[in-house]
Amino acid sequence: MEQPEQEHYATNESASTDKPTGRFLFVFWTVQELSVLVSAVLASAWVAGAKTAYALILGLIFDIVAELGGSSLTPGETLSHISQWCLVLTGLGGLKAVGAMFFMGLWIVHGELRAKMVRRHLLWSIMGKEMAWFDACHEGMASIVAGLQTYAGCPSADVGVPY
């Protein structure tokens, strides 16, 4: 395992600390994590857009049925128009399923990358401690190990499907 290096981070840490900006939200993320995050947000937008398109197409189908009720379309024309929109709905459903697969997968990958980074930083911070630090702990090594396992496990517990 290699030690995390500062040049892997997405933003410059030498930025002015006088006034906080939005850049500070991304200081602790790596470029790899940001690329997965951006992809996950795009997949989320795709799924949201597909849901909106689904509702609009259903509205168009109801308009066609309403025109049949208003006697402006014949039953054959109504069947033809609804069949066309049903084919569009079928294609949209398939694309929405693929988008939902990427949506779920990318958010899980993003969470796992965050958990991996937390564990790596935790390991390197512990490896950098002097032996006297471990000897000075009042509760002993067992409580330190239990606390570290709990702390390192928290990001993994947060990884879930964001529905």
Beta strands, then each sheet from edge to edge (+ up, - down):
end
